Amino acid sequence: MLSRAPLNVVRNWVCDSRQWDGYKPREGDVIIATAPKAGTTWTQHIVNLLVFQSPAPRPLFDMSLWIDCRFTMPIEAMLPIIEAQQHRRFLKSHLPLDALPIYDEVRYIHVARAGLDACMSFLNHFNNYLPEALERFDAIGMADETIGRPFPRAPRTPREFFRYWMTGEGGSAETTRADSYFDIECSFWRERARPNLLLVHYNDLKANLSNEMKRIADFLDIETPDALWPELVEAASFAAMKRDGDALLGGLKRGFNDGHQTFLHSGTNNRWQSVLTEEDVKLYEAAAEAKLTPGLIRWLESGRLVAGDPKSLPD
């Protein structure tokens, strides 16, 4: 049953929230919705391992489709593929929760990551787009009357990219990527008490992958034999995803230099500490304080293991 219809429409070079209009929910569906570079693919793979109860690598993006995506295939072709899937479906989104439909029978998983860490990961993402990927984004922007311009080219060095991410410097006139990040995080934080929404944090996945996988498994009502569990956890590690990347993420070769090798960059945090100045960090902190509540700031910077369960944290 529809609990809440989308409240907003998001249209940009990458996503179009209207594409969810044709989605038909199925009991037990899982929607993994995050800001970009917050651990989306990692969490898709974890859910993949839990659903299939096997460490064998499977083509992840064929199993877990991204409905709001504008550049992989037409939505008219994507929806029949999703409808034909016989396994428990787990879908991807980069939309804020207020741009998604919320159904009582669907489980939602949101993965958060500290803003500066997400920004530095985004830099690697932008720097490794193939020219043909950028051309696809250009065509989408020019064909959409609400955009009407090519995809902005971002600066390629860390400090300059950070300023672009924060303020739009570098030729971009749209809402900044920092604003989009803040909006996404606020939208899930406001709804964190919903029983069918689980908030996960990148830091916690890094700190104790087995425990966080168990939280996800419990949320999805999935039981795993004790003997199999260590194999699933090992298969979900960053090293295993790099090792199995050709099988898991082979399609990335159409959009990224060296495919999964660059898409799965390093899986580390705090890279910003060696490249941003004190002034840069203060710029980010001031923006966060203006956009986010103190409780949300603490959660984003620390994760559950340090800040506490987000459902019980005050604003």
N, C-alpha and C positions, 0 to 999 in steps of 0.2 A: 504494500500500500504506500502511496506517495505521502510522505510526512511533510515535505516542504518542497515546493517548486523552486527553480532557480530564481534568485533575486536580481541578478546582474547578468549582463552579456559581456563576454570577453572576446575580442577579435584582434588578432595581431598577425605577424608574419608566420607564426608557428602554430597558434591555437585558435580554434573557433568553438566557443561553448555551445553554439546552436546545434552542433553535430550530435549532442546528447539527446536532442528531441526525438530521435528515432530509436533510442535504446529501450529495450524491453527487459526489465529486471527479471531475474530468476532467483528463487529462494537460495540463499547461500552465496550469491555473487560477492566478490571482493573487489573493492575499488581502492587502489593504492594511489593516493593523491599527494603530491609534494611540490614545493618550489624546486626549480631546476637545480641540479647538482647537490641535492641534499641526501642522496642515498636511495634514489628511486629504483634504479636497476638492481641494486643489492637486495632491496626488499622484495622486488618482483621475483628474484631468484630464490629467496628464502621461501616465499609462498609457493613457488613452483615446486621446490623440494618437498614441502609439507603436503601439498595436494597430491603429488604423485608418489610420495613415500619411497623415493628412490634417489640415489646420488648421481645417477646417470645424467650427463648433460643433454639438454634438449634445447632446440632453437627458441630462445626466450621470447623474442619479439613476435614470433608466429603464435606462441601460446597465449601471450598477454598483450592484447592490442591496446593502442592508445587512441581512444575515440576522438578526443579534441584535436588531434594532430591533423594539420592541413597538407603535409608535404609527402606522405608515404603512399597513400592511395585515396581515391575518392571515398567519401563516407558511404556512398551507395554500394560500393564494393566491400567495404569493411563490415558493415552491419550484418549481411548474410553470413559472413565467415564466423562472426561472434555467435550468431543464432544457431549455427550448425555445430558448434563445439559441444562435445558430450561430457567432457571433464568439468569439474567445478571451475567456473570461470573466474579469472582474476585479471582486472583491467587496470590501465594506467591513466593518470591525468596530471596535468600541470596547472590545473585551475584552482582558484580559491574555492572554498566550500560553498560560498554564497552564489557561485556560478554553476554549481552542480545540483541536480535533483537529489533529494534525500529520500530513500525508501526504507521502510522499516525492516524489510527482509534482506537488505544488503548490508554487508560489513564494510566499513571504511577504515583504512589505515593511513595515517598521516605521519610522515617522517620529517623531523626537523633537524636543522644543522645551523650552527652559529653563522651569522651573516658574513663575516670576513672570510671564514673558511669556504663558504659557498661561493663567494666572489672570486677567490683565487682559483677554485676549481672551474668556474665559468671561464676564466681567462684561458686555461688550457683547451677548453671546449671550443671557444671562438677561434683560437689560433690554429686549430687543426681541421676546420671545415675545408672540404674540397671546393674548388671553384664551381663545380656543377651544383653543389648544395646551395651555395650562396645565390646562384642564378635562379634556383627554384624559389627561394625566399623572395628574390626580387620580383619574380613573376606574380607571386601571391599578393605582394604588397601593391603592385601596380594595377592588379585586377580588382582589388577591393576598394570600393569608393570611400570607405571609412579610413583607409590608410593612404593610398594614392601616391606612394613613393617606394623606391627600392629599399632593401634591407640595409640598415646602417652598418658600416664597417667600423669595428671597434679598434682602439689602439692595441698594440701587441705587447707592450711592456707593462709590468705589474702596477707601478704607481699610476701611469696614465690610464690604464684600464680601470683601476679602482676609481679614479675621478670620473671617468665615463659612467661606470656603474652607479655611482652616487648622484651625479649631477646632470648627466646627459651630455657632457662634453665629448667631442669627437664626432659631431654631425648629427646627433640624434635629437629629434624634437618631441619624441613620444614620452609618456610617463617613464621615469627612470627605472632601471632594473632593480635598484634598491627599493623604490616605492612598491614595485610589483611583489618583491620578496616580503616586505612588511605587510602588505595587504593579504597575501596568502596566509602568512603566519597568524595574523589577527583573526582571519575568518575561521580558522580551525580552533584557535584558542577560545573564542567566544562560545563555541559549541562543544567544548571538551567534556561536558557532563553527559552527552548523549551516550546511551548504553551500547550503541552499535558503531561507536567511533573509538579507535585506539590510537593514542599518540606514542610514537617511538622516537628515539633520538639517536643520531649518528654516533655521538660520543659513547652512548651505552652499548651500541652494537660493537664498537671498537673495544670497549672495556670488558664486556662479557657476552660474547656472541651466543653462547649456549643458553644463557638465561633469557636473553632478549628473544631468541627463537622460541623458547618455551612460552613466553608471554604471548607471542603471536599465535602459536599453536593453540594455546588455551582460549584465546579470543575467538579463534576460528573453529573451536570444538573439534580439533584434530588430535587424535591419539597416535603415538608412535611407539613401536616396540623398543624397549630399552637397548636391545642389542644393535638396533639400526641407528639410534640417535647419534652416536659419535660420527658415523659416516655422513649423515646429513649436515652436521655442524662443520665437518672438514670441507665438504663440498661447497658450503656457503662462505668459506674464508676468501679473502681477497686473493691470496696466492692460488687457490684452486680455480677461482674465476678467471684469473690471468691464464692459467694453464689450459683451461677448457674453453678459452675465449672464442676460438674458431667455431666450435659447435654451438656455443651459447649465443654469440653475438656476430655471426658471420655477415649479416646484412649491413653492419656498420661500414664495411669497405666501400659502400656506395656513397657515403657522406663524409668519412673521416680519413685523414692520412693514417695509414697503417691500421685502420679499423679498430679492433678492440684494444690494441696495444697502446693507443693514445687515448681512447675513450676511457679505459680503466687506467688512469694516469698513475697515481701513487697511493691513493686511499689514505692520505695523511692530513692532519689538521695543523694549524699554526704556521703555515708557510708565509702568511702575511707578516709575521713578526720580523722577518729579515729584510722586508722590502718597503713597508709602509713607515712613514714618519709619525712622530707623536701628534703632529697637526692632523694627519690623515685619520688617525684613530679617533681623535677628538671629534672630527667631522662626522664619522660614523656614529659615535656614541651620542652626539647631540641629535642626530636624525632618529636614532632608535628611541631615545627618551621622548621625542616629540610624537612618535607614531605608536609606541608600544606601552603597555602597562608594566610596572616594576616586576610583577610576577612572570609575565611573558618574557621579559628581558632575562631574568634569572634562568628560566627554563631553557631558552634558546642558547644561552652561553654555557650552561652546565649540564643539562640533561637530567633525567629522572634520578640517577644514582647519587647525584649531588644535591639537586634542588628539591627532590621529592616527587611523588606522584602528581602529575599535572591536574588530575581530576580533583585533588584536594588542595591544590595551591590557590591562594587568593590572588586577585588581580594586582 
